Amino acid sequence: MAPVILIYAVIISFVINVLISPFMIKYLKVLKFGQQIRNDGPKTHLKKHNTPTMGGIIFLISMSVTSLFFLKDNPEGILVLLNTIGFGLIGFLDDFIKIIKKRSLGLRAYQKIILQVIVMCLFLFYINKFLYDQDYSRIYIPFVRNKFIDLGVLFVPFIFFVMVGTVNSINLTDGLDGLAAGVTVLVSIFFMYIALKFNNKLCLISGTVVGSLLSFLLFNSYPAKVFMGDAGSFALGGFVSAVAIILRMPLFLVIVGLIYVLEALSDIIQVFYFKISHGKRIFKMAPLHHHFELSGWHETKVVCVFYFVTAVMCLIGLLGFKI
């Protein structure tokens, strides 16, 4: 795979996103697709009320259009794109319900799970139909040279855990201006590099995501002019999980996606402890980024520290890959 083609993928996606973002943001304002802020959240977030949301549609469009140039003879890339769009549509529906009913709750938890399972089943169907000659159940073990683990019959439940876990973890991470987008840029660069080393065309679709998100951060970084919404965070979860699975590196998600893991764990621990302790809390607020906010950190400091942690973990992930 020629690196110059990858550069084109990043640049084209970036430019498309830059060109359409102002119009899309203006259109979202006209439609009054504003963010609904939780009443029990940090008070500093109240000023973000009615900031245009569903901005994930913007980078979904730019990455999808750009990807069309690189999908010839690339069935794995088609699968990643379809999975990204599939989960993005679930997020879009969730956002739409929130906006129409003017509340912070969209789809019920069980409804999200059912829809996510449907997309996952379509993912597995595509693998069996078009990629049947590839053994994706054999996955790399980090830091162990040329070592695989064959999941066998456990592959399907493992895929469910990886996809649903990744999608909802990134959704939880999307709580501060530029946080989910910036962290996922770094994770996407990691998988883009790995795919390039494997001479796998997935590096091209990864490049379109990198370009789209870098451009999106121009409008999503503090103070955000637009939020990605669940349409964006779900789509990113679909992309990251699909790429990791196809590259046989889902175990690396625990390393490079450490922020996703910590955000999800903090939420789970908070809810569990709240129930067993009759109303007590471990964190000042979950997910984790809100805990640091209420501890006195400015929003931009939390975001920068989480970026730093992700960058370091991606370097550690590269070490795990090299070894």
N, C-alpha and C positions, 0 to 999 in steps of 0.2 A: 504494500500500500504506500503510494507516494505521499510524503508529508505535505506537499504543496496542495494536493486535493483537499486534505484535512483543513488546511488554512483557509481555502476557499469556502468550505462548509461553515466555518466559524464566522468569517467575515460576512458572507451573504445573509446568514441568519441574524447577525447583529444589525446589519443595515436595514433589513426588512422590519425588524422590531422597532428600531429608532423611527422609521418613517411612519409606521401605523400607530404607534403608541399615543401621540398627541390627539389624533382623531378618535381613537377608541376611548381614551380617558374622557374626552369631551362628550362622546356619545353616552358613556355610562353615567355621566352627570345629568344629561338630558333625561335619561330614563329613570333617574333618581335611584340608581342601584348603589345605595350607600351602606357602609358597614354598620352593623348593629353592635354596640358595645355592651359587654356584661356590666350590670350594675354593681356586682361584687368584685370587679376587677380593680387594678390600680387606678387611682383617681386621675393620674396624669394622662390616662388613655381616653378620658371623656371628651377631650378636644378632638379626638379622631373620629367622633361620631359623624356619620354620613360621608366620610371619605370614600370615593368610588371603590367598589370591590369587584370581584370577578375578573380582575386583571390577568389572571392566569390564562384567560382566553387569548390574550395578546401574544404571549410567548408560545402558546399552543399553535397558533396560526403561523407564526414565523418559523418555528421548528418543523412543522408539518409541511409547509410549502417548500422549504429548503430541502427537506429530506427526500421529496419527490425526485430531485435531481440525482439522488445517490442510491435509489432502491432497486435499480436494474441488477438482476442476478444477486440479489441480497435478501433472501427469504428471512434471515434472522433479523435484519433491520426492519422489514415489514412487520414482523411479530412485535418487536419493541415499540414501533410506532402505534400499532393497533392497541397494544396494552396500555400505552400512555394515554391515548385518546379515550379508551374505554373507562379507565379510572377517572379521567378528567370529566367525562359526562356524568358520572356519579356525583362528583363534586359540584358540577354545574347545577344539577338538580337540587342538591342540598342548599347551595347558595340561593337559588331561585325561590325556594320555599321560605327561607329566612327573610328575603326581601319582600315577597308578596304578603307574608303574614306579619312583617315588621317585628321579628323576634330574633333572639340569638340562637334558637334551636331550629334546625331544619329537619332532615330525615331523622327518624328514631334510630337508635343504635342497632336494633335487630334488622331494620330495613337496609342500613348501610352494609351490614355483614352479608345479608342475602345477595345484594347487588354485587358486592365484591367477590363473593363465591362464584357468581355467574360469570364474571369477567375472567376469573382464574380458570374456570372450567373451559372457557373458550380458548384461553392461553394453552392449556394442556391439549385440547383438541387440535389446535394448529400444529403443535409439536408432533403429535401422533400422525397427522395427515401429511405434513410437508417436510418435517425434519426427523422422520422416523429412523434415519440412519445415524443420528447423533445420540450418544449416551449421556444425557444431562444429569443422570442420577449419580455419576461419579464426580465428586466435587473436591477441589483442592483443600488441603489442610495448610493453614499459614505456618511459616517458619519450619516446615518439614520438606526436605528436598524430594521432588518428584513423588510425593505421597498423595494418594487419593483415598477417599472413603466412599464406598458404594452404598447408597441409601436403599437400593432395591425397592421393596414394597413400601418403605417409609417415605419415598420420594414425594408422593402426592400430599400427605399431611404436612411434610416439611415445606413444600411449596406454599401451601395455605398459610403456614405460620410466617414464612418470610414475606410474602406479598401483603397479607393483611397487617402484619406487624409493621412493615416498612411504611406502608401508605398512612396508617394512623399515627405512626411516630412522627413523620414529616408534617402531618396535619397539626399535631400538638406543638411542633417546633415553630410553626408559622404564627407567632404571637407578638413579634416586635418588627419594626420597620427594617426590612432587608435581611432578617435573620435566616429564614428558610431558604431564600434565594441564594444568599451568599454561601451558606454552608453547602448547599447542593451544587453550586458551581465548583467548589473544591473537590467534592466527591465525584462529580462528573468528569473533571480533569483527570482524576486518578484512573477511572475506568477507561477514559479515552486513551490514556497512555498505555494501559495494559492491552487494550484491543489493538493498538498500533504495533506493539511488540509481538503480538500473536499474528500480525498481518490479517486481522479480522476487520471486515467492513463495518462492524459496529462502532469503530472509532469515528466514522463519518456522522452517524446519527447522534453520537455523543457530542461531537463537535457542534452540531446544530443546537443542542441544548445549552452548551457552554456559551455560544454566541448570543442566543436568545436571553439567557439569564443575565449575562453581563450587561446587555442593553436594558433589560427590565430593571436592573438595580439603579439605573440613572433616574428612574421615576419612583422606585420602591424604597430606596434608602432614606434615612431620616433627614427631614420630615417627609414622610411618604405622600406622594400625590395620588397613588393608587395602591390597593392591596391585591394580592393574588387570589385571595379567597380559597375556598375548598376546591374550586375548579382547578386552581393552580397546584395546591399542595397535594391533592389526590393524584393529579397527572404526574407530578414529580415522583411520587411514591411508586406509581406504576412503571415509570421509566427506570428508576434506580434498581428496583427489585428485578425487573425483567433482564436488564443488562447483567446484573450480578449472577443471575441464574444461568443465562446463556453462556457466560464466560466461565461458568462452573466455580464461581467465587463468592457464593452467598455468605460463607463464614467470614469473609473479609469485611462484610458490612458492619459487623460488631466492632471492628477496628476503625475503619475510615468513617463510619457513621456513628461514632461514639456519642456525639451530641444527640442524635435521634434516640439512641438507647437510653441515655440519661434523662431526657425529657419524658419519655414514656414511663420509665421506672419511677421517676418522682411522682408522676400522676397516680400510678398504680399503688405505690407505697402510701401516698397521702390518703387515698380513698380507703384502703384496707385498714390503716391505723386509725382513721377517723371512726370507722365502724366498731372496731374492737375496743377502743379506748373511750367510747361514748362522747365523741365530740372534740377530742384533742387532736392537735396537728403536729407533724414533724417539721414541715416546711411552712413558712409564712403564707405561701400560696403556691399552688402547683398549676402548670408545669414549672420546671426549674427556673426558667428565665424570669418568671414573676417573683420567685423567692429572692433573687438577687436584686431585682428592682425595689422590692419592699425593704430590702436590707440597706438601701441608700445608694445603690449603683445607678448611674444614669443609663438610660436605654442604650445609648451608643456605646457605652463601656461594656455592657453585657454582650452586645453584638460583636464587638471587636475581640473580646476574650474568647467567645465561642468560635469565631473565625480562626483565631490563633490555635486553639485546641484542635480544630478540625485539620488545619494545615499540618500540625505536628503528627497527628494520627495518620494522615495520608502518607507522610514520609515513613512512618513505622510500617504502614501497610506495604509500601514499596520494598522495605527491607524483608518483610515476610514473604513477598513474591519472589525477590531475588534469591533468597535462601532456598 
